[in-house]
Amino acid sequence: MKITVLFPTQTEASQFQRKDVTSVISGVGLTATAYATLKAIQERPDVVILAGIAGVFPHSTFQINDVVLVQSEVEADLGFFTNDGFVHLAHLPIDMEFERRHLLTCTDLPTPAIFPLAKSVSVNAAMAPFIDSSAADLENMEGAAFFHVCQKEHQRFLEIRAISNQVNIENDQWDMQSSVQALTTGLHKLIDYLQQ
């Protein structure tokens, strides 16, 4: 099986070494991820995996260093500010024809589940106070672009995240080393499962 793993940063990839997969540093953010995902798909892998760290919202049951598979993504800060506050582009009452893309889901999740499933939002500005995070567990800066490109290209894909911090401006403490270790261990487990 031909597997490509995208890591947003070298830090997230730093503990991962495996000769039977292709690893790519995709870059941080939606734009860099969209480009790197499309380039990876052009190599015709059987599955593409986005592997990185994420912040957890205080209302979620997940904890720092948990490893999850992401079942859905929303590009949460795509929209307009109005007199009533922020409105997501998909919900904006505007007379224009365009794809009203909101919730993106992964249909390639393993069954039975080998990791807990999480709902995530992707943002350009981490900890943005105006987004609707009520239905999300996690925040990241790449997943929605990854989901969108893979879906448009009919590419099998998975997103695995290890939780590094809480999404809380007053408590900006990260456990980078332990979360990267948890990500690496989880990623090996996921690849072993896929290769059975």
N, CA and C atoms as a LAMMPS dump frame, in Angstrom:
ITEM: TIMESTEP
0
ITEM: NUMBER OF ATOMS
588
ITEM: BOX BOUNDS ff ff ff
-5.0000000000000000e+02 5.0000000000000000e+02
-5.0000000000000000e+02 5.0000000000000000e+02
-5.0000000000000000e+02 5.0000000000000000e+02
ITEM: ATOMS id mol type element x y z
1 1 1 N 0.845 -1.184 0
2 1 2 C 0 0 0
3 1 3 C 0.884 1.24 0
4 2 1 N 0.555 2.179 -0.882
5 2 2 C 1.313 3.423 -1.006
6 2 3 C 0.653 4.486 -0.124
7 3 1 N 1.375 4.94 0.912
8 3 2 C 0.854 5.896 1.883
9 3 3 C 1.731 7.14 1.892
10 4 1 N 1.091 8.3 1.856
11 4 2 C 1.796 9.576 2.001
12 4 3 C 1.281 10.262 3.254
13 5 1 N 2.206 10.741 4.083
14 5 2 C 1.856 11.455 5.31
15 5 3 C 2.288 12.904 5.168
16 6 1 N 1.331 13.811 5.384
17 6 2 C 1.619 15.24 5.396
18 6 3 C 1.718 15.724 6.839
19 7 1 N 2.785 16.425 7.151
20 7 2 C 2.976 17.062 8.452
21 7 3 C 3.019 18.567 8.222
22 8 1 N 2.256 19.365 8.959
23 8 2 C 2.353 20.81 8.775
24 8 3 C 3.744 21.38 9.048
25 9 1 N 4.444 20.831 10.042
26 9 2 C 5.763 21.373 10.407
27 9 3 C 6.788 20.255 10.59
28 10 1 N 8.044 20.638 10.528
29 10 2 C 9.133 19.705 10.81
30 10 3 C 9.057 19.227 12.253
31 11 1 N 8.625 20.084 13.156
32 11 2 C 8.491 19.694 14.571
33 11 3 C 7.545 18.514 14.709
34 12 1 N 6.401 18.573 14.031
35 12 2 C 5.433 17.474 14.118
36 12 3 C 5.97 16.184 13.493
37 13 1 N 6.865 16.315 12.526
38 13 2 C 7.448 15.151 11.85
39 13 3 C 8.723 14.653 12.517
40 14 1 N 9.231 15.385 13.499
41 14 2 C 10.593 15.172 14.004
42 14 3 C 10.863 13.799 14.583
43 15 1 N 9.863 13.129 15.14
44 15 2 C 10.095 11.821 15.755
45 15 3 C 9.648 10.663 14.858
46 16 1 N 9.155 10.975 13.678
47 16 2 C 8.602 9.946 12.794
48 16 3 C 9.62 9.545 11.736
49 17 1 N 9.944 8.265 11.704
50 17 2 C 10.802 7.712 10.655
51 17 3 C 10.217 6.379 10.233
52 18 1 N 9.974 6.267 8.95
53 18 2 C 9.41 5.024 8.446
54 18 3 C 9.724 4.938 6.96
55 19 1 N 10.356 3.848 6.547
56 19 2 C 10.801 3.718 5.161
57 19 3 C 9.676 3.328 4.205
58 20 1 N 8.58 2.78 4.734
59 20 2 C 7.524 2.284 3.85
60 20 3 C 6.437 3.313 3.56
61 21 1 N 6.65 4.576 3.939
62 21 2 C 5.712 5.652 3.612
63 21 3 C 6.496 6.878 3.137
64 22 1 N 5.812 7.738 2.418
65 22 2 C 6.397 9.011 1.996
66 22 3 C 5.949 10.087 2.969
67 23 1 N 6.894 10.853 3.489
68 23 2 C 6.586 11.956 4.408
69 23 3 C 6.847 13.284 3.713
70 24 1 N 5.931 14.231 3.914
71 24 2 C 6.027 15.544 3.294
72 24 3 C 5.753 16.603 4.362
73 25 1 N 6.562 17.658 4.391
74 25 2 C 6.272 18.818 5.237
75 25 3 C 5.413 19.743 4.377
76 26 1 N 4.147 19.876 4.763
77 26 2 C 3.177 20.575 3.916
78 26 3 C 3.124 22.075 4.153
79 27 1 N 3.542 22.518 5.335
80 27 2 C 3.436 23.924 5.683
81 27 3 C 2.217 24.179 6.542
82 28 1 N 2.261 25.255 7.305
83 28 2 C 1.173 25.618 8.215
84 28 3 C 0.124 26.416 7.449
85 29 1 N -1.141 26.138 7.723
86 29 2 C -2.222 26.938 7.174
87 29 3 C -2.948 26.28 6.026
88 30 1 N -4.101 26.85 5.72
89 30 2 C -4.987 26.282 4.709
90 30 3 C -4.402 26.365 3.307
91 31 1 N -3.778 27.469 2.967
92 31 2 C -3.247 27.644 1.612
93 31 3 C -2.101 26.678 1.339
94 32 1 N -1.131 26.632 2.249
95 32 2 C 0.01 25.723 2.071
96 32 3 C -0.454 24.272 2.024
97 33 1 N -1.423 23.934 2.851
98 33 2 C -1.918 22.56 2.909
99 33 3 C -2.658 22.175 1.642
100 34 1 N -3.443 23.08 1.101
101 34 2 C -4.158 22.786 -0.147
102 34 3 C -3.165 22.454 -1.261
103 35 1 N -2.126 23.257 -1.384
104 35 2 C -1.118 23.024 -2.422
105 35 3 C -0.388 21.703 -2.199
106 36 1 N 0.078 21.463 -0.979
107 36 2 C 0.832 20.237 -0.686
108 36 3 C -0.03 18.995 -0.859
109 37 1 N -1.304 19.09 -0.497
110 37 2 C -2.207 17.949 -0.651
111 37 3 C -2.388 17.608 -2.124
112 38 1 N -2.606 18.621 -2.945
113 38 2 C -2.78 18.384 -4.376
114 38 3 C -1.515 17.781 -4.981
115 39 1 N -0.35 18.289 -4.603
116 39 2 C 0.912 17.726 -5.107
117 39 3 C 1.082 16.27 -4.671
118 40 1 N 0.712 15.96 -3.429
119 40 2 C 0.831 14.585 -2.938
120 40 3 C -0.102 13.649 -3.705
121 41 1 N -1.303 14.099 -3.987
122 41 2 C -2.283 13.276 -4.715
123 41 3 C -1.809 12.972 -6.125
124 42 1 N -1.066 13.884 -6.718
125 42 2 C -0.561 13.665 -8.082
126 42 3 C 0.388 12.47 -8.156
127 43 1 N 0.941 12.052 -7.01
128 43 2 C 1.818 10.877 -6.975
129 43 3 C 1.02 9.571 -6.856
130 44 1 N -0.291 9.665 -6.824
131 44 2 C -1.229 8.537 -6.798
132 44 3 C -1.048 7.587 -5.61
133 45 1 N -1.067 8.111 -4.384
134 45 2 C -1.018 7.214 -3.221
135 45 3 C -2.353 6.513 -3.022
136 46 1 N -2.329 5.396 -2.302
137 46 2 C -3.572 4.72 -1.943
138 46 3 C -4.308 5.506 -0.867
139 47 1 N -3.564 6.115 0.038
140 47 2 C -4.167 6.923 1.107
141 47 3 C -3.207 8.052 1.477
142 48 1 N -3.784 9.214 1.771
143 48 2 C -3.012 10.359 2.258
144 48 3 C -3.458 10.615 3.697
145 49 1 N -2.491 10.828 4.573
146 49 2 C -2.774 11.093 5.991
147 49 3 C -2.225 12.464 6.346
148 50 1 N -3.06 13.295 6.954
149 50 2 C -2.591 14.547 7.548
150 50 3 C -2.36 14.271 9.026
151 51 1 N -1.126 14.503 9.496
152 51 2 C -0.752 14.19 10.872
153 51 3 C -0.202 15.44 11.542
154 52 1 N -0.842 15.844 12.64
155 52 2 C -0.376 17.045 13.321
156 52 3 C -0.934 17.161 14.724
157 53 1 N -0.585 18.26 15.347
158 53 2 C -1.095 18.557 16.683
159 53 3 C -2.315 19.469 16.554
160 54 1 N -3.062 19.601 17.642
161 54 2 C -4.258 20.436 17.629
162 54 3 C -4.541 20.942 19.03
163 55 1 N -5.296 22.022 19.082
164 55 2 C -5.792 22.523 20.358
165 55 3 C -7.153 21.923 20.644
166 56 1 N -7.465 21.76 21.936
167 56 2 C -8.756 21.199 22.347
168 56 3 C -9.58 22.307 23
169 57 1 N -10.865 22.368 22.643
170 57 2 C -11.747 23.351 23.257
171 57 3 C -12.087 22.925 24.684
172 58 1 N -12.227 23.872 25.599
173 58 2 C -12.497 23.539 27.011
174 58 3 C -13.747 22.695 27.219
175 59 1 N -14.749 22.802 26.342
176 59 2 C -15.979 22.027 26.517
177 59 3 C -15.858 20.582 26.031
178 60 1 N -14.768 20.244 25.367
179 60 2 C -14.574 18.882 24.858
180 60 3 C -14.159 17.94 25.989
181 61 1 N -14.429 16.657 25.807
182 61 2 C -14.004 15.648 26.787
183 61 3 C -12.568 15.189 26.55
184 62 1 N -11.961 15.567 25.423
185 62 2 C -10.589 15.157 25.14
186 62 3 C -9.597 15.937 25.994
187 63 1 N -8.441 15.303 26.221
188 63 2 C -7.396 15.87 27.08
189 63 3 C -6.102 16.035 26.285
190 64 1 N -5.195 16.829 26.814
191 64 2 C -3.884 16.995 26.192
192 64 3 C -3.184 15.639 26.121
193 65 1 N -2.58 15.377 24.975
194 65 2 C -1.872 14.148 24.597
195 65 3 C -2.787 13.031 24.105
196 66 1 N -4.116 13.233 24.102
197 66 2 C -4.999 12.267 23.448
198 66 3 C -4.723 12.274 21.945
199 67 1 N -4.903 11.12 21.318
200 67 2 C -4.755 10.987 19.87
201 67 3 C -6.122 10.618 19.301
202 68 1 N -6.516 11.318 18.247
203 68 2 C -7.846 11.133 17.666
204 68 3 C -7.755 11.089 16.149
205 69 1 N -8.793 10.505 15.534
206 69 2 C -9.011 10.665 14.102
207 69 3 C -10.097 11.721 13.933
208 70 1 N -9.919 12.585 12.969
209 70 2 C -10.866 13.668 12.745
210 70 3 C -11.943 13.196 11.775
211 71 1 N -13.199 13.269 12.233
212 71 2 C -14.31 12.823 11.391
213 71 3 C -14.929 13.955 10.586
214 72 1 N -14.745 15.212 11.041
215 72 2 C -15.305 16.335 10.295
216 72 3 C -14.487 17.596 10.531
217 73 1 N -14.556 18.477 9.537
218 73 2 C -13.86 19.761 9.582
219 73 3 C -14.797 20.856 9.09
220 74 1 N -14.645 22.048 9.649
221 74 2 C -15.321 23.254 9.178
222 74 3 C -14.263 24.344 9.054
223 75 1 N -14.237 25.043 7.917
224 75 2 C -13.376 26.212 7.778
225 75 3 C -14.08 27.353 8.514
226 76 1 N -13.813 27.448 9.804
227 76 2 C -14.67 28.178 10.731
228 76 3 C -14.626 29.695 10.6
229 77 1 N -13.528 30.243 10.098
230 77 2 C -13.445 31.705 10.031
231 77 3 C -13.632 32.242 8.614
232 78 1 N -14.284 31.465 7.754
233 78 2 C -14.611 31.894 6.399
234 78 3 C -15.983 32.554 6.432
235 79 1 N -16.027 33.865 6.264
236 79 2 C -17.317 34.532 6.333
237 79 3 C -17.202 36.033 6.398
238 80 1 N -18.248 36.645 6.963
239 80 2 C -18.372 38.101 7.02
240 80 3 C -18.729 38.544 8.436
241 81 1 N -18.259 39.732 8.789
242 81 2 C -18.747 40.389 9.995
243 81 3 C -19.908 41.282 9.593
244 82 1 N -21.021 41.131 10.301
245 82 2 C -22.212 41.937 10.049
246 82 3 C -22.561 42.696 11.33
247 83 1 N -23.647 43.467 11.283
248 83 2 C -24.103 44.164 12.49
249 83 3 C -24.447 43.195 13.609
250 84 1 N -24.8 41.962 13.239
251 84 2 C -25.146 40.941 14.232
252 84 3 C -23.955 40.081 14.637
253 85 1 N -22.787 40.383 14.117
254 85 2 C -21.596 39.591 14.431
255 85 3 C -21.114 38.804 13.23
256 86 1 N -20.308 37.79 13.482
257 86 2 C -19.725 36.986 12.408
258 86 3 C -20.748 36.001 11.861
259 87 1 N -20.81 35.893 10.527
260 87 2 C -21.69 34.937 9.853
261 87 3 C -20.837 34.105 8.906
262 88 1 N -20.893 32.785 9.057
263 88 2 C -20.151 31.901 8.165
264 88 3 C -20.655 32.086 6.738
265 89 1 N -19.747 32.014 5.778
266 89 2 C -20.086 32.226 4.374
267 89 3 C -21.217 31.304 3.907
268 90 1 N -21.235 30.072 4.397
269 90 2 C -22.275 29.125 3.986
270 90 3 C -23.663 29.547 4.457
271 91 1 N -23.723 30.383 5.477
272 91 2 C -25.003 30.808 6.046
273 91 3 C -25.343 32.262 5.732
274 92 1 N -24.519 32.901 4.917
275 92 2 C -24.708 34.318 4.623
276 92 3 C -25.879 34.52 3.666
277 93 1 N -26.847 35.373 4.026
278 93 2 C -27.976 35.627 3.131
279 93 3 C -27.58 36.636 2.048
280 94 1 N -26.93 36.13 1.015
281 94 2 C -26.452 36.996 -0.068
282 94 3 C -26.871 36.373 -1.392
283 95 1 N -27.267 37.212 -2.327
284 95 2 C -27.767 36.747 -3.614
285 95 3 C -26.61 36.532 -4.585
286 96 1 N -25.853 35.467 -4.341
287 96 2 C -24.741 35.08 -5.211
288 96 3 C -24.756 33.57 -5.351
289 97 1 N -24.391 33.091 -6.525
290 97 2 C -24.29 31.651 -6.73
291 97 3 C -22.862 31.208 -6.456
292 98 1 N -22.71 30.315 -5.479
293 98 2 C -21.411 29.74 -5.157
294 98 3 C -21.643 28.507 -4.295
295 99 1 N -20.615 27.673 -4.191
296 99 2 C -20.714 26.473 -3.367
297 99 3 C -20.737 26.883 -1.899
298 100 1 N -21.841 26.589 -1.231
299 100 2 C -21.968 26.932 0.19
300 100 3 C -21.451 25.754 1.021
301 101 1 N -20.14 25.698 1.113
302 101 2 C -19.441 24.601 1.78
303 101 3 C -19.316 24.912 3.267
304 102 1 N -19.776 24.012 4.107
305 102 2 C -19.646 24.23 5.547
306 102 3 C -19 23.008 6.19
307 103 1 N -19.762 21.963 6.448
308 103 2 C -19.241 20.775 7.117
309 103 3 C -18.647 19.804 6.098
310 104 1 N -17.394 19.447 6.304
311 104 2 C -16.709 18.46 5.475
312 104 3 C -16.514 17.209 6.319
313 105 1 N -16.856 16.042 5.78
314 105 2 C -16.739 14.805 6.56
315 105 3 C -15.802 13.823 5.877
316 106 1 N -15.202 12.97 6.69
317 106 2 C -14.32 11.911 6.199
318 106 3 C -15.117 10.617 6.119
319 107 1 N -15.175 10.049 4.936
320 107 2 C -15.899 8.789 4.736
321 107 3 C -14.956 7.583 4.715
322 108 1 N -13.681 7.813 4.997
323 108 2 C -12.678 6.743 4.931
324 108 3 C -12.221 6.267 6.306
325 109 1 N -12.98 6.602 7.349
326 109 2 C -12.584 6.213 8.709
327 109 3 C -12.623 4.705 8.878
328 110 1 N -11.634 4.125 9.567
329 110 2 C -11.619 2.681 9.778
330 110 3 C -12.767 2.228 10.679
331 111 1 N -13.293 1.065 10.373
332 111 2 C -14.284 0.436 11.257
333 111 3 C -13.831 -0.985 11.537
334 112 1 N -13.789 -1.379 12.789
335 112 2 C -14.122 -0.554 13.955
336 112 3 C -13.086 0.55 14.163
337 113 1 N -13.489 1.589 14.879
338 113 2 C -12.609 2.734 15.13
339 113 3 C -11.403 2.299 15.952
340 114 1 N -10.218 2.73 15.534
341 114 2 C -9 2.393 16.29
342 114 3 C -8.552 3.555 17.179
343 115 1 N -9.166 4.726 16.972
344 115 2 C -8.945 5.904 17.819
345 115 3 C -10.297 6.566 18.037
346 116 1 N -10.432 7.347 19.093
347 116 2 C -11.656 8.139 19.246
348 116 3 C -11.81 9.09 18.052
349 117 1 N -13.05 9.434 17.735
350 117 2 C -13.338 10.342 16.63
351 117 3 C -13.621 11.74 17.173
352 118 1 N -13.087 12.743 16.495
353 118 2 C -13.241 14.134 16.932
354 118 3 C -13.784 14.984 15.794
355 119 1 N -14.476 16.049 16.183
356 119 2 C -14.938 17.069 15.239
357 119 3 C -14.013 18.266 15.39
358 120 1 N -13.604 18.836 14.256
359 120 2 C -12.605 19.896 14.302
360 120 3 C -13.024 21.101 13.475
361 121 1 N -12.475 22.239 13.825
362 121 2 C -12.572 23.436 13.007
363 121 3 C -11.166 23.825 12.575
364 122 1 N -11.08 24.383 11.372
365 122 2 C -9.819 24.914 10.871
366 122 3 C -9.929 26.418 10.795
367 123 1 N -8.874 27.093 11.205
368 123 2 C -8.875 28.554 11.259
369 123 3 C -7.565 29.107 10.723
370 124 1 N -7.62 30.341 10.257
371 124 2 C -6.404 31.049 9.873
372 124 3 C -5.785 31.754 11.071
373 125 1 N -6.608 32.117 12.037
374 125 2 C -6.136 32.782 13.255
375 125 3 C -6.53 31.915 14.444
376 126 1 N -5.552 31.24 15.026
377 126 2 C -5.838 30.36 16.16
378 126 3 C -6.481 31.137 17.297
379 127 1 N -7.37 30.466 18.001
380 127 2 C -8.076 31.02 19.162
381 127 3 C -8.964 32.211 18.802
382 128 1 N -9.437 32.249 17.556
383 128 2 C -10.312 33.34 17.118
384 128 3 C -11.587 33.339 17.96
385 129 1 N -11.896 34.436 18.639
386 129 2 C -13.027 34.451 19.564
387 129 3 C -14.4 34.515 18.895
388 130 1 N -14.447 34.776 17.585
389 130 2 C -15.723 34.992 16.908
390 130 3 C -16.299 33.755 16.226
391 131 1 N -15.551 32.672 16.151
392 131 2 C -16.048 31.489 15.431
393 131 3 C -17.023 30.693 16.298
394 132 1 N -17.827 29.879 15.641
395 132 2 C -18.729 28.979 16.35
396 132 3 C -17.998 27.659 16.575
397 133 1 N -17.56 27.444 17.798
398 133 2 C -16.835 26.215 18.139
399 133 3 C -17.7 25.264 18.963
400 134 1 N -18.985 25.557 19.085
401 134 2 C -19.856 24.805 19.999
402 134 3 C -19.966 23.324 19.656
403 135 1 N -19.851 22.973 18.377
404 135 2 C -19.98 21.57 17.981
405 135 3 C -18.625 20.909 17.735
406 136 1 N -17.548 21.615 18.046
407 136 2 C -16.206 21.1 17.742
408 136 3 C -15.46 20.687 19.002
409 137 1 N -14.588 19.71 18.832
410 137 2 C -13.666 19.294 19.893
411 137 3 C -12.327 19.989 19.758
412 138 1 N -11.873 20.153 18.508
413 138 2 C -10.509 20.581 18.237
414 138 3 C -10.457 21.787 17.335
415 139 1 N -9.287 22.446 17.376
416 139 2 C -8.969 23.54 16.462
417 139 3 C -7.619 23.25 15.829
418 140 1 N -7.526 23.451 14.512
419 140 2 C -6.255 23.33 13.816
420 140 3 C -6.22 24.356 12.691
421 141 1 N -5.162 24.349 11.905
422 141 2 C -5.019 25.356 10.855
423 141 3 C -4.903 24.763 9.455
424 142 1 N -5.172 23.449 9.313
425 142 2 C -4.967 22.813 8.007
426 142 3 C -6.088 21.897 7.532
427 143 1 N -6.816 21.29 8.441
428 143 2 C -7.676 20.155 8.119
429 143 3 C -8.742 20.399 7.074
430 144 1 N -9.412 21.544 7.109
431 144 2 C -10.499 21.785 6.149
432 144 3 C -9.977 21.811 4.716
433 145 1 N -8.833 22.422 4.502
434 145 2 C -8.244 22.445 3.162
435 145 3 C -7.893 21.028 2.707
436 146 1 N -7.324 20.258 3.608
437 146 2 C -6.96 18.863 3.316
438 146 3 C -8.204 18.055 2.944
439 147 1 N -9.261 18.146 3.755
440 147 2 C -10.505 17.429 3.469
441 147 3 C -11.051 17.84 2.105
442 148 1 N -11.112 19.142 1.862
443 148 2 C -11.722 19.659 0.637
444 148 3 C -10.991 19.157 -0.61
445 149 1 N -9.669 19.264 -0.62
446 149 2 C -8.894 18.833 -1.79
447 149 3 C -9.036 17.323 -1.994
448 150 1 N -8.931 16.55 -0.925
449 150 2 C -9.061 15.091 -1.054
450 150 3 C -10.439 14.704 -1.583
451 151 1 N -11.482 15.356 -1.099
452 151 2 C -12.832 15.053 -1.581
453 151 3 C -12.977 15.401 -3.052
454 152 1 N -12.513 16.567 -3.449
455 152 2 C -12.631 16.991 -4.844
456 152 3 C -11.86 16.077 -5.785
457 153 1 N -10.749 15.527 -5.301
458 153 2 C -9.903 14.658 -6.126
459 153 3 C -10.233 13.165 -5.952
460 154 1 N -11.26 12.863 -5.162
461 154 2 C -11.675 11.467 -4.909
462 154 3 C -10.519 10.629 -4.355
463 155 1 N -9.803 11.225 -3.414
464 155 2 C -8.639 10.591 -2.788
465 155 3 C -9.023 10.046 -1.415
466 156 1 N -8.654 8.806 -1.135
467 156 2 C -8.843 8.25 0.206
468 156 3 C -7.94 9.011 1.167
469 157 1 N -8.479 9.398 2.347
470 157 2 C -7.703 10.231 3.258
471 157 3 C -8.121 10.006 4.706
472 158 1 N -7.206 10.358 5.609
473 158 2 C -7.444 10.351 7.054
474 158 3 C -6.673 11.507 7.675
475 159 1 N -7.206 12.028 8.77
476 159 2 C -6.503 13.058 9.536
477 159 3 C -6.369 12.577 10.972
478 160 1 N -5.124 12.534 11.456
479 160 2 C -4.843 12.127 12.827
480 160 3 C -4.237 13.321 13.558
481 161 1 N -4.719 13.546 14.776
482 161 2 C -4.246 14.679 15.571
483 161 3 C -3.942 14.226 16.992
484 162 1 N -2.872 14.799 17.554
485 162 2 C -2.583 14.657 18.98
486 162 3 C -2.808 16.031 19.603
487 163 1 N -3.424 16.042 20.754
488 163 2 C -3.79 17.31 21.39
489 163 3 C -2.598 17.866 22.166
490 164 1 N -2.239 19.102 21.836
491 164 2 C -1.048 19.74 22.409
492 164 3 C -1.365 20.831 23.418
493 165 1 N -2.568 21.378 23.351
494 165 2 C -2.881 22.545 24.185
495 165 3 C -4.393 22.723 24.269
496 166 1 N -4.791 23.56 25.212
497 166 2 C -6.192 23.949 25.304
498 166 3 C -6.385 25.253 24.532
499 167 1 N -7.504 25.383 23.834
500 167 2 C -7.817 26.615 23.115
501 167 3 C -8.343 27.609 24.151
502 168 1 N -7.411 28.392 24.67
503 168 2 C -7.74 29.312 25.751
504 168 3 C -6.668 30.396 25.786
505 169 1 N -7.041 31.618 25.419
506 169 2 C -6.069 32.713 25.331
507 169 3 C -5.392 32.971 26.676
508 170 1 N -6.111 32.784 27.775
509 170 2 C -5.53 33.031 29.095
510 170 3 C -4.586 31.917 29.558
511 171 1 N -4.622 30.767 28.901
512 171 2 C -3.793 29.638 29.315
513 171 3 C -3.115 29.06 28.077
514 172 1 N -2.091 29.751 27.626
515 172 2 C -1.422 29.391 26.381
516 172 3 C -0.233 28.459 26.643
517 173 1 N -0.471 27.379 27.396
518 173 2 C 0.587 26.414 27.689
519 173 3 C 0.431 25.213 26.764
520 174 1 N 1.512 24.846 26.133
521 174 2 C 1.521 23.737 25.184
522 174 3 C 2.42 22.626 25.719
523 175 1 N 2.034 21.379 25.444
524 175 2 C 2.897 20.241 25.748
525 175 3 C 3.362 19.666 24.412
526 176 1 N 4.278 20.393 23.789
527 176 2 C 4.724 20.059 22.441
528 176 3 C 5.433 18.709 22.38
529 177 1 N 6.375 18.481 23.265
530 177 2 C 7.171 17.259 23.198
531 177 3 C 6.315 16.01 23.394
532 178 1 N 5.479 16.002 24.409
533 178 2 C 4.638 14.824 24.667
534 178 3 C 3.587 14.628 23.595
535 179 1 N 3.027 15.716 23.077
536 179 2 C 2 15.564 22.04
537 179 3 C 2.602 15.068 20.728
538 180 1 N 3.809 15.506 20.402
539 180 2 C 4.468 14.995 19.191
540 180 3 C 4.806 13.511 19.359
541 181 1 N 5.225 13.121 20.553
542 181 2 C 5.474 11.698 20.819
543 181 3 C 4.189 10.897 20.684
544 182 1 N 3.092 11.395 21.246
545 182 2 C 1.805 10.704 21.139
546 182 3 C 1.364 10.615 19.68
547 183 1 N 1.572 11.692 18.923
548 183 2 C 1.238 11.688 17.494
549 183 3 C 2.03 10.62 16.758
550 184 1 N 3.319 10.543 17.026
551 184 2 C 4.183 9.568 16.356
552 184 3 C 3.741 8.142 16.66
553 185 1 N 3.483 7.851 17.922
554 185 2 C 3.023 6.512 18.312
555 185 3 C 1.694 6.185 17.643
556 186 1 N 0.77 7.138 17.656
557 186 2 C -0.529 6.93 17.032
558 186 3 C -0.426 6.741 15.537
559 187 1 N 0.441 7.494 14.904
560 187 2 C 0.612 7.387 13.452
561 187 3 C 1.154 6.022 13.056
562 188 1 N 2.113 5.504 13.812
563 188 2 C 2.615 4.146 13.54
564 188 3 C 1.489 3.121 13.681
565 189 1 N 0.677 3.262 14.705
566 189 2 C -0.453 2.349 14.914
567 189 3 C -1.441 2.415 13.75
568 190 1 N -1.731 3.623 13.279
569 190 2 C -2.655 3.799 12.164
570 190 3 C -2.104 3.175 10.882
571 191 1 N -0.838 3.412 10.599
572 191 2 C -0.238 2.848 9.383
573 191 3 C -0.185 1.33 9.454
574 192 1 N 0.18 0.78 10.613
575 192 2 C 0.182 -0.676 10.767
576 192 3 C -1.2 -1.243 10.492
577 193 1 N -2.221 -0.582 10.994
578 193 2 C -3.613 -1.016 10.769
579 193 3 C -3.969 -0.99 9.287
580 194 1 N -3.605 0.081 8.599
581 194 2 C -3.928 0.224 7.177
582 194 3 C -3.213 -0.819 6.321
583 195 1 N -2.024 -1.24 6.757
584 195 2 C -1.229 -2.16 5.967
585 195 3 C -1.566 -3.632 6.221
586 196 1 N -2.508 -3.904 7.103
587 196 2 C -2.871 -5.307 7.383
588 196 3 C -3.489 -5.961 6.164
